[in-house]
Amino acid sequence: MRLTDRCYAVTGLGYASPWCVNAGFIAGDEITLVVDTGGNTLAAQTIHGYACAARAGNMLRVINTEKHFDHIGGNGYFREKGIDVYGHGGIARTPEEFQAEIAEFNDSIPDLVRRARNESRAFFYRTNLVNPNCRIQHETTFDLGGMKVEILLTPGHTATNLSIWVPDDGVLYAGDCLIREYLPNLDAGSEPDWRLWLKSLDRIEELKPQLVVGGHGPVSRCDEIPAAIDSVRRVLKESIERGSSPTARSCEVRSAGYQSS
Ligand SMILES: [Zn+2]
């Protein structure tokens, strides 16, 4: 989806129900910055194809908005092509965590025959765990040629969450810091993280973005943005007051500890 002359969203990539995942890219005069790589190599191929077609001849660079596998699953595809993948310095996923994610994904397949066939293997076809090779420790700016984008630290959902702000176009790639239609996922952290998340939302509000691409669900425009911020803020405040996330009970039921989204 073309959002502005230079900003694009790739929405609706697959993941475990009910989640679909978003990615996007920003095409400068020299560099196209890909935001997130989807959950698997098949998604990465789609993102890569669109990003190359938008401005042929540009160098590609990737940035991950966080550590969860639905945002970094396609990293390996880009790294195999020699493309640098940037991400928060705290992203250091282990092969054991990735195997647990695949097992959890397989366990969630409703059809018993498909579950027994381990059809998660089809979803994760040629998908390898690859962490970012370029670390972001502080807020920084990328010059993409003729335009600059700001890399902001927006922790809360996880400690590794980044947002990408394109000031000239009023576009923010917020990752899972700001999503709508879905309940935000608070289960990767606890109360101190949720308080940080509120601060990240304040920061986003001050930017006054015109378009927000969240990590999941529809792109938000204009009036939808304050409503989305208010909605996530309300969930966070209620959770802080209650001392538990809205989905805490379903998390206790699940045995696996590695959660995506
Ligand atoms: Zn996510």
py3Dmol code that shows the C-alpha trace and the ligand (Angstrom):
import py3Dmol

protein = """\
ATOM      1  CA  MET A   1       0.000   0.000   0.000  1.00  0.00           C
ATOM      2  CA  ARG A   2       1.417   3.381  -1.024  1.00  0.00           C
ATOM      3  CA  LEU A   3       0.976   5.895   1.798  1.00  0.00           C
ATOM      4  CA  THR A   4       2.948   8.830   0.410  1.00  0.00           C
ATOM      5  CA  ASP A   5       5.407   9.277  -2.469  1.00  0.00           C
ATOM      6  CA  ARG A   6       8.069   7.516  -0.413  1.00  0.00           C
ATOM      7  CA  CYS A   7       6.357   5.566   2.347  1.00  0.00           C
ATOM      8  CA  TYR A   8       4.677   2.191   1.893  1.00  0.00           C
ATOM      9  CA  ALA A   9       2.955  -0.385   4.095  1.00  0.00           C
ATOM     10  CA  VAL A  10       2.893  -4.140   3.464  1.00  0.00           C
ATOM     11  CA  THR A  11      -0.100  -5.259   5.503  1.00  0.00           C
ATOM     12  CA  GLY A  12      -1.780  -8.571   6.267  1.00  0.00           C
ATOM     13  CA  LEU A  13       1.187 -10.955   6.286  1.00  0.00           C
ATOM     14  CA  GLY A  14       0.400 -14.270   7.963  1.00  0.00           C
ATOM     15  CA  TYR A  15       0.996 -15.392  11.526  1.00  0.00           C
ATOM     16  CA  ALA A  16      -0.722 -17.460  14.210  1.00  0.00           C
ATOM     17  CA  SER A  17      -4.424 -16.661  14.526  1.00  0.00           C
ATOM     18  CA  PRO A  18      -5.735 -14.020  15.089  1.00  0.00           C
ATOM     19  CA  TRP A  19      -2.607 -12.100  14.167  1.00  0.00           C
ATOM     20  CA  CYS A  20      -1.721 -10.768  10.776  1.00  0.00           C
ATOM     21  CA  VAL A  21       1.524  -8.852  10.681  1.00  0.00           C
ATOM     22  CA  ASN A  22       2.602  -5.677   8.921  1.00  0.00           C
ATOM     23  CA  ALA A  23       5.862  -4.504   7.444  1.00  0.00           C
ATOM     24  CA  GLY A  24       6.684  -1.493   5.322  1.00  0.00           C
ATOM     25  CA  PHE A  25       9.402   0.450   3.593  1.00  0.00           C
ATOM     26  CA  ILE A  26      10.596   3.982   2.982  1.00  0.00           C
ATOM     27  CA  ALA A  27      12.232   4.711  -0.361  1.00  0.00           C
ATOM     28  CA  GLY A  28      14.791   7.521  -0.263  1.00  0.00           C
ATOM     29  CA  ASP A  29      16.796   8.604  -3.315  1.00  0.00           C
ATOM     30  CA  GLU A  30      19.575   6.114  -2.513  1.00  0.00           C
ATOM     31  CA  ILE A  31      18.457   3.730   0.220  1.00  0.00           C
ATOM     32  CA  THR A  32      15.173   1.923   0.766  1.00  0.00           C
ATOM     33  CA  LEU A  33      14.654   1.187   4.451  1.00  0.00           C
ATOM     34  CA  VAL A  34      12.578  -1.934   5.065  1.00  0.00           C
ATOM     35  CA  VAL A  35      10.688  -1.912   8.375  1.00  0.00           C
ATOM     36  CA  ASP A  36      10.324  -5.460   9.748  1.00  0.00           C
ATOM     37  CA  THR A  37      10.614  -8.709   7.814  1.00  0.00           C
ATOM     38  CA  GLY A  38       7.417 -10.614   8.639  1.00  0.00           C
ATOM     39  CA  GLY A  39       7.233 -13.954  10.364  1.00  0.00           C
ATOM     40  CA  ASN A  40       8.941 -16.131   7.790  1.00  0.00           C
ATOM     41  CA  THR A  41      10.977 -16.290   4.607  1.00  0.00           C
ATOM     42  CA  LEU A  42       7.853 -16.339   2.416  1.00  0.00           C
ATOM     43  CA  ALA A  43       6.776 -12.991   3.886  1.00  0.00           C
ATOM     44  CA  ALA A  44      10.300 -11.649   3.462  1.00  0.00           C
ATOM     45  CA  GLN A  45      10.206 -12.529  -0.245  1.00  0.00           C
ATOM     46  CA  THR A  46       7.022 -10.494  -0.646  1.00  0.00           C
ATOM     47  CA  ILE A  47       8.394  -7.503   1.275  1.00  0.00           C
ATOM     48  CA  HIS A  48      11.681  -7.665  -0.640  1.00  0.00           C
ATOM     49  CA  GLY A  49       9.888  -7.813  -3.987  1.00  0.00           C
ATOM     50  CA  TYR A  50       7.764  -4.753  -3.292  1.00  0.00           C
ATOM     51  CA  ALA A  51      10.676  -2.806  -1.813  1.00  0.00           C
ATOM     52  CA  CYS A  52      12.849  -3.493  -4.863  1.00  0.00           C
ATOM     53  CA  ALA A  53      10.067  -2.607  -7.301  1.00  0.00           C
ATOM     54  CA  ALA A  54       9.247   0.728  -5.648  1.00  0.00           C
ATOM     55  CA  ARG A  55      12.646   2.208  -6.427  1.00  0.00           C
ATOM     56  CA  ALA A  56      14.818  -0.106  -8.463  1.00  0.00           C
ATOM     57  CA  GLY A  57      18.543   0.428  -8.020  1.00  0.00           C
ATOM     58  CA  ASN A  58      18.337   1.583  -4.413  1.00  0.00           C
ATOM     59  CA  MET A  59      20.413  -0.114  -1.752  1.00  0.00           C
ATOM     60  CA  LEU A  60      18.267  -1.938   0.777  1.00  0.00           C
ATOM     61  CA  ARG A  61      18.576  -1.688   4.537  1.00  0.00           C
ATOM     62  CA  VAL A  62      16.361  -3.397   7.125  1.00  0.00           C
ATOM     63  CA  ILE A  63      15.287  -2.367  10.603  1.00  0.00           C
ATOM     64  CA  ASN A  64      13.373  -4.497  13.116  1.00  0.00           C
ATOM     65  CA  THR A  65      10.863  -2.735  15.370  1.00  0.00           C
ATOM     66  CA  GLU A  66      11.274  -5.364  18.090  1.00  0.00           C
ATOM     67  CA  LYS A  67      12.461  -8.834  19.065  1.00  0.00           C
ATOM     68  CA  HIS A  68       9.345 -10.982  18.568  1.00  0.00           C
ATOM     69  CA  PHE A  69       9.554 -13.562  15.810  1.00  0.00           C
ATOM     70  CA  ASP A  70       6.640 -12.198  13.803  1.00  0.00           C
ATOM     71  CA  HIS A  71       8.758  -9.078  13.140  1.00  0.00           C
ATOM     72  CA  ILE A  72      12.180 -10.659  12.602  1.00  0.00           C
ATOM     73  CA  GLY A  73      11.289 -14.015  11.002  1.00  0.00           C
ATOM     74  CA  GLY A  74      12.343 -12.921   7.512  1.00  0.00           C
ATOM     75  CA  ASN A  75      15.702 -11.457   8.598  1.00  0.00           C
ATOM     76  CA  GLY A  76      17.608 -14.456   7.282  1.00  0.00           C
ATOM     77  CA  TYR A  77      16.334 -13.923   3.752  1.00  0.00           C
ATOM     78  CA  PHE A  78      17.672 -10.354   3.719  1.00  0.00           C
ATOM     79  CA  ARG A  79      20.977 -11.232   5.386  1.00  0.00           C
ATOM     80  CA  GLU A  80      21.578 -13.967   2.791  1.00  0.00           C
ATOM     81  CA  LYS A  81      21.497 -11.185   0.215  1.00  0.00           C
ATOM     82  CA  GLY A  82      24.103  -9.235   2.178  1.00  0.00           C
ATOM     83  CA  ILE A  83      21.594  -6.650   3.358  1.00  0.00           C
ATOM     84  CA  ASP A  84      22.259  -5.105   6.781  1.00  0.00           C
ATOM     85  CA  VAL A  85      19.604  -5.638   9.436  1.00  0.00           C
ATOM     86  CA  TYR A  86      19.432  -3.019  12.186  1.00  0.00           C
ATOM     87  CA  GLY A  87      17.679  -3.581  15.474  1.00  0.00           C
ATOM     88  CA  HIS A  88      17.723  -2.742  19.146  1.00  0.00           C
ATOM     89  CA  GLY A  89      20.864  -3.901  20.935  1.00  0.00           C
ATOM     90  CA  GLY A  90      18.713  -6.061  23.188  1.00  0.00           C
ATOM     91  CA  ILE A  91      17.545  -8.351  20.371  1.00  0.00           C
ATOM     92  CA  ALA A  92      19.363 -11.634  20.975  1.00  0.00           C
ATOM     93  CA  ARG A  93      16.958 -14.491  20.308  1.00  0.00           C
ATOM     94  CA  THR A  94      18.253 -18.035  20.790  1.00  0.00           C
ATOM     95  CA  PRO A  95      17.727 -21.146  18.638  1.00  0.00           C
ATOM     96  CA  GLU A  96      15.901 -22.725  21.603  1.00  0.00           C
ATOM     97  CA  GLU A  97      13.439 -19.835  21.697  1.00  0.00           C
ATOM     98  CA  PHE A  98      12.858 -20.145  17.970  1.00  0.00           C
ATOM     99  CA  GLN A  99      12.244 -23.896  18.244  1.00  0.00           C
ATOM    100  CA  ALA A 100       9.750 -23.244  21.069  1.00  0.00           C
ATOM    101  CA  GLU A 101       7.996 -20.661  18.881  1.00  0.00           C
ATOM    102  CA  ILE A 102       7.678 -23.182  16.039  1.00  0.00           C
ATOM    103  CA  ALA A 103       6.337 -25.811  18.460  1.00  0.00           C
ATOM    104  CA  GLU A 104       3.787 -23.348  19.853  1.00  0.00           C
ATOM    105  CA  PHE A 105       2.786 -22.368  16.326  1.00  0.00           C
ATOM    106  CA  ASN A 106       2.298 -26.035  15.427  1.00  0.00           C
ATOM    107  CA  ASP A 107       0.277 -26.699  18.601  1.00  0.00           C
ATOM    108  CA  SER A 108      -2.115 -23.923  17.583  1.00  0.00           C
ATOM    109  CA  ILE A 109      -3.076 -25.655  14.293  1.00  0.00           C
ATOM    110  CA  PRO A 110      -6.753 -26.610  14.799  1.00  0.00           C
ATOM    111  CA  ASP A 111      -6.815 -29.538  12.342  1.00  0.00           C
ATOM    112  CA  LEU A 112      -5.345 -32.604  14.050  1.00  0.00           C
ATOM    113  CA  VAL A 113      -4.105 -34.185  10.823  1.00  0.00           C
ATOM    114  CA  ARG A 114      -2.258 -31.024   9.833  1.00  0.00           C
ATOM    115  CA  ARG A 115      -0.904 -30.653  13.352  1.00  0.00           C
ATOM    116  CA  ALA A 116       0.373 -34.227  13.267  1.00  0.00           C
ATOM    117  CA  ARG A 117       1.975 -33.524   9.875  1.00  0.00           C
ATOM    118  CA  ASN A 118       3.854 -30.611  11.498  1.00  0.00           C
ATOM    119  CA  GLU A 119       2.590 -28.205   8.871  1.00  0.00           C
ATOM    120  CA  SER A 120       4.280 -25.379  10.756  1.00  0.00           C
ATOM    121  CA  ARG A 121       7.215 -26.544   8.612  1.00  0.00           C
ATOM    122  CA  ALA A 122       5.390 -25.176   5.563  1.00  0.00           C
ATOM    123  CA  PHE A 123       4.902 -21.823   7.283  1.00  0.00           C
ATOM    124  CA  PHE A 124       8.545 -21.657   8.365  1.00  0.00           C
ATOM    125  CA  TYR A 125       9.873 -22.998   5.043  1.00  0.00           C
ATOM    126  CA  ARG A 126      13.584 -22.116   4.781  1.00  0.00           C
ATOM    127  CA  THR A 127      13.223 -19.754   7.736  1.00  0.00           C
ATOM    128  CA  ASN A 128      16.218 -19.436  10.027  1.00  0.00           C
ATOM    129  CA  LEU A 129      16.638 -17.386  13.164  1.00  0.00           C
ATOM    130  CA  VAL A 130      18.843 -14.394  12.378  1.00  0.00           C
ATOM    131  CA  ASN A 131      19.308 -11.543  14.843  1.00  0.00           C
ATOM    132  CA  PRO A 132      20.138  -8.015  13.621  1.00  0.00           C
ATOM    133  CA  ASN A 133      23.790  -7.589  12.635  1.00  0.00           C
ATOM    134  CA  CYS A 134      23.760  -3.814  13.293  1.00  0.00           C
ATOM    135  CA  ARG A 135      22.876  -2.721  16.798  1.00  0.00           C
ATOM    136  CA  ILE A 136      20.963   0.385  17.805  1.00  0.00           C
ATOM    137  CA  GLN A 137      21.728   1.545  21.348  1.00  0.00           C
ATOM    138  CA  HIS A 138      20.637   5.183  21.075  1.00  0.00           C
ATOM    139  CA  GLU A 139      18.213   7.195  19.034  1.00  0.00           C
ATOM    140  CA  THR A 140      19.662   8.010  15.655  1.00  0.00           C
ATOM    141  CA  THR A 141      18.911   9.328  12.187  1.00  0.00           C
ATOM    142  CA  PHE A 142      19.232   7.490   8.880  1.00  0.00           C
ATOM    143  CA  ASP A 143      19.928   9.494   5.739  1.00  0.00           C
ATOM    144  CA  LEU A 144      18.200   7.610   2.921  1.00  0.00           C
ATOM    145  CA  GLY A 145      19.245  10.138   0.261  1.00  0.00           C
ATOM    146  CA  GLY A 146      17.193  13.318  -0.056  1.00  0.00           C
ATOM    147  CA  MET A 147      15.346  12.483   3.142  1.00  0.00           C
ATOM    148  CA  LYS A 148      16.045  11.622   6.747  1.00  0.00           C
ATOM    149  CA  VAL A 149      14.194   9.289   9.052  1.00  0.00           C
ATOM    150  CA  GLU A 150      14.443   9.197  12.819  1.00  0.00           C
ATOM    151  CA  ILE A 151      14.850   5.988  14.790  1.00  0.00           C
ATOM    152  CA  LEU A 152      13.117   6.459  18.141  1.00  0.00           C
ATOM    153  CA  LEU A 153      13.273   4.237  21.210  1.00  0.00           C
ATOM    154  CA  THR A 154       9.665   3.463  22.156  1.00  0.00           C
ATOM    155  CA  PRO A 155       9.871   0.716  24.803  1.00  0.00           C
ATOM    156  CA  GLY A 156       6.922  -0.829  26.600  1.00  0.00           C
ATOM    157  CA  HIS A 157       5.568  -3.732  24.563  1.00  0.00           C
ATOM    158  CA  THR A 158       9.126  -5.036  24.847  1.00  0.00           C
ATOM    159  CA  ALA A 159      12.315  -3.264  25.917  1.00  0.00           C
ATOM    160  CA  THR A 160      13.494  -3.565  22.308  1.00  0.00           C
ATOM    161  CA  ASN A 161      10.717  -1.606  20.603  1.00  0.00           C
ATOM    162  CA  LEU A 162      11.711   1.053  18.079  1.00  0.00           C
ATOM    163  CA  SER A 163       9.591   3.386  15.983  1.00  0.00           C
ATOM    164  CA  ILE A 164      10.596   4.933  12.670  1.00  0.00           C
ATOM    165  CA  TRP A 165       9.480   8.519  12.150  1.00  0.00           C
ATOM    166  CA  VAL A 166       9.435  10.121   8.712  1.00  0.00           C
ATOM    167  CA  PRO A 167       8.963  13.786   9.618  1.00  0.00           C
ATOM    168  CA  ASP A 168       8.700  15.128   6.044  1.00  0.00           C
ATOM    169  CA  ASP A 169       5.775  12.818   5.302  1.00  0.00           C
ATOM    170  CA  GLY A 170       4.162  12.678   8.768  1.00  0.00           C
ATOM    171  CA  VAL A 171       4.391   8.876   8.723  1.00  0.00           C
ATOM    172  CA  LEU A 172       5.224   6.797  11.787  1.00  0.00           C
ATOM    173  CA  TYR A 173       6.043   3.097  11.735  1.00  0.00           C
ATOM    174  CA  ALA A 174       5.186   2.317  15.347  1.00  0.00           C
ATOM    175  CA  GLY A 175       5.524  -1.467  15.524  1.00  0.00           C
ATOM    176  CA  ASP A 176       3.480  -2.932  18.365  1.00  0.00           C
ATOM    177  CA  CYS A 177       3.708   0.249  20.417  1.00  0.00           C
ATOM    178  CA  LEU A 178       0.540   1.442  18.684  1.00  0.00           C
ATOM    179  CA  ILE A 179      -1.912  -0.977  17.100  1.00  0.00           C
ATOM    180  CA  ARG A 180      -5.688  -0.878  16.815  1.00  0.00           C
ATOM    181  CA  GLU A 181      -8.599  -3.298  16.411  1.00  0.00           C
ATOM    182  CA  TYR A 182      -6.487  -5.856  18.278  1.00  0.00           C
ATOM    183  CA  LEU A 183      -6.011  -5.589  22.028  1.00  0.00           C
ATOM    184  CA  PRO A 184      -2.396  -4.534  22.519  1.00  0.00           C
ATOM    185  CA  ASN A 185      -0.223  -7.389  23.758  1.00  0.00           C
ATOM    186  CA  LEU A 186       0.938  -6.601  27.304  1.00  0.00           C
ATOM    187  CA  ASP A 187       2.094 -10.106  28.124  1.00  0.00           C
ATOM    188  CA  ALA A 188       5.741  -9.663  27.188  1.00  0.00           C
ATOM    189  CA  GLY A 189       6.251  -7.324  30.143  1.00  0.00           C
ATOM    190  CA  SER A 190       4.870  -6.203  33.475  1.00  0.00           C
ATOM    191  CA  GLU A 191       3.835  -3.026  35.234  1.00  0.00           C
ATOM    192  CA  PRO A 192       7.167  -1.115  34.912  1.00  0.00           C
ATOM    193  CA  ASP A 193       7.160  -1.865  31.176  1.00  0.00           C
ATOM    194  CA  TRP A 194       3.560  -0.701  30.849  1.00  0.00           C
ATOM    195  CA  ARG A 195       4.476   2.612  32.508  1.00  0.00           C
ATOM    196  CA  LEU A 196       7.290   3.031  29.977  1.00  0.00           C
ATOM    197  CA  TRP A 197       4.781   2.213  27.233  1.00  0.00           C
ATOM    198  CA  LEU A 198       2.567   5.112  28.399  1.00  0.00           C
ATOM    199  CA  LYS A 199       5.563   7.436  28.045  1.00  0.00           C
ATOM    200  CA  SER A 200       6.228   6.093  24.551  1.00  0.00           C
ATOM    201  CA  LEU A 201       2.613   6.850  23.639  1.00  0.00           C
ATOM    202  CA  ASP A 202       3.004  10.415  24.930  1.00  0.00           C
ATOM    203  CA  ARG A 203       6.022  10.759  22.700  1.00  0.00           C
ATOM    204  CA  ILE A 204       4.121   9.475  19.678  1.00  0.00           C
ATOM    205  CA  GLU A 205       1.249  11.837  20.409  1.00  0.00           C
ATOM    206  CA  GLU A 206       3.632  14.812  20.447  1.00  0.00           C
ATOM    207  CA  LEU A 207       4.864  13.941  16.960  1.00  0.00           C
ATOM    208  CA  LYS A 208       1.321  14.425  15.615  1.00  0.00           C
ATOM    209  CA  PRO A 209       1.704  11.824  12.860  1.00  0.00           C
ATOM    210  CA  GLN A 210      -0.719  11.846   9.936  1.00  0.00           C
ATOM    211  CA  LEU A 211      -0.329   8.148   9.229  1.00  0.00           C
ATOM    212  CA  VAL A 212       0.642   5.317  11.565  1.00  0.00           C
ATOM    213  CA  VAL A 213       1.641   1.842  10.437  1.00  0.00           C
ATOM    214  CA  GLY A 214       1.322  -0.427  13.462  1.00  0.00           C
ATOM    215  CA  GLY A 215       2.830  -3.880  13.715  1.00  0.00           C
ATOM    216  CA  HIS A 216      -0.597  -5.464  13.237  1.00  0.00           C
ATOM    217  CA  GLY A 217      -3.987  -4.490  11.877  1.00  0.00           C
ATOM    218  CA  PRO A 218      -5.063  -1.553   9.748  1.00  0.00           C
ATOM    219  CA  VAL A 219      -3.017   1.561   8.993  1.00  0.00           C
ATOM    220  CA  SER A 220      -4.330   4.530  11.001  1.00  0.00           C
ATOM    221  CA  ARG A 221      -5.005   7.903   9.442  1.00  0.00           C
ATOM    222  CA  CYS A 222      -5.742  11.356  10.897  1.00  0.00           C
ATOM    223  CA  ASP A 223      -8.560  11.106  13.448  1.00  0.00           C
ATOM    224  CA  GLU A 224      -8.056   7.373  13.888  1.00  0.00           C
ATOM    225  CA  ILE A 225      -4.657   8.052  15.474  1.00  0.00           C
ATOM    226  CA  PRO A 226      -5.728   9.916  18.659  1.00  0.00           C
ATOM    227  CA  ALA A 227      -8.476   7.303  19.116  1.00  0.00           C
ATOM    228  CA  ALA A 228      -5.948   4.464  18.775  1.00  0.00           C
ATOM    229  CA  ILE A 229      -3.591   6.148  21.264  1.00  0.00           C
ATOM    230  CA  ASP A 230      -6.450   6.652  23.735  1.00  0.00           C
ATOM    231  CA  SER A 231      -7.517   3.042  23.372  1.00  0.00           C
ATOM    232  CA  VAL A 232      -4.041   1.585  24.061  1.00  0.00           C
ATOM    233  CA  ARG A 233      -3.546   4.092  26.880  1.00  0.00           C
ATOM    234  CA  ARG A 234      -6.822   2.988  28.496  1.00  0.00           C
ATOM    235  CA  VAL A 235      -5.840  -0.697  28.342  1.00  0.00           C
ATOM    236  CA  LEU A 236      -2.441   0.105  29.883  1.00  0.00           C
ATOM    237  CA  LYS A 237      -3.898   2.202  32.702  1.00  0.00           C
ATOM    238  CA  GLU A 238      -6.515  -0.423  33.539  1.00  0.00           C
ATOM    239  CA  SER A 239      -3.842  -3.125  33.545  1.00  0.00           C
ATOM    240  CA  ILE A 240      -1.563  -1.090  35.828  1.00  0.00           C
ATOM    241  CA  GLU A 241      -4.486  -0.545  38.215  1.00  0.00           C
ATOM    242  CA  ARG A 242      -5.477  -4.219  38.151  1.00  0.00           C
ATOM    243  CA  GLY A 243      -1.902  -5.486  38.233  1.00  0.00           C
ATOM    244  CA  SER A 244      -2.474  -7.847  35.312  1.00  0.00           C
ATOM    245  CA  SER A 245      -2.845  -7.699  31.544  1.00  0.00           C
ATOM    246  CA  PRO A 246      -6.265  -8.216  29.922  1.00  0.00           C
ATOM    247  CA  THR A 247      -5.072 -11.528  28.452  1.00  0.00           C
ATOM    248  CA  ALA A 248      -3.198 -12.743  31.544  1.00  0.00           C
ATOM    249  CA  ARG A 249      -5.592 -15.590  32.261  1.00  0.00           C
ATOM    250  CA  SER A 250      -5.265 -17.116  28.796  1.00  0.00           C
ATOM    251  CA  CYS A 251      -1.481 -16.819  29.121  1.00  0.00           C
ATOM    252  CA  GLU A 252      -1.489 -18.864  32.321  1.00  0.00           C
ATOM    253  CA  VAL A 253      -3.338 -21.628  30.522  1.00  0.00           C
ATOM    254  CA  ARG A 254      -0.739 -21.794  27.801  1.00  0.00           C
ATOM    255  CA  SER A 255       2.270 -23.840  28.667  1.00  0.00           C
ATOM    256  CA  ALA A 256       4.837 -22.331  26.316  1.00  0.00           C
ATOM    257  CA  GLY A 257       6.559 -19.223  27.536  1.00  0.00           C
ATOM    258  CA  TYR A 258       7.539 -17.707  24.221  1.00  0.00           C
ATOM    259  CA  GLN A 259       5.009 -15.383  22.913  1.00  0.00           C
ATOM    260  CA  SER A 260       4.904 -13.628  19.615  1.00  0.00           C
ATOM    261  CA  SER A 261       3.108 -10.563  18.420  1.00  0.00           C
TER     262      SER A 261
END
"""
ligand_1 = """\
1
ZN
Zn 3.895 -8.012 16.914
"""
view = py3Dmol.view(width=600, height=400)
view.addModel(protein, "pdb")
view.setStyle({"model": 0}, {"cartoon": {"style": "trace"}})
view.addModel(ligand_1, "xyz")
view.setStyle({"model": 1}, {"stick": {}})
view.zoomTo()
view.show()
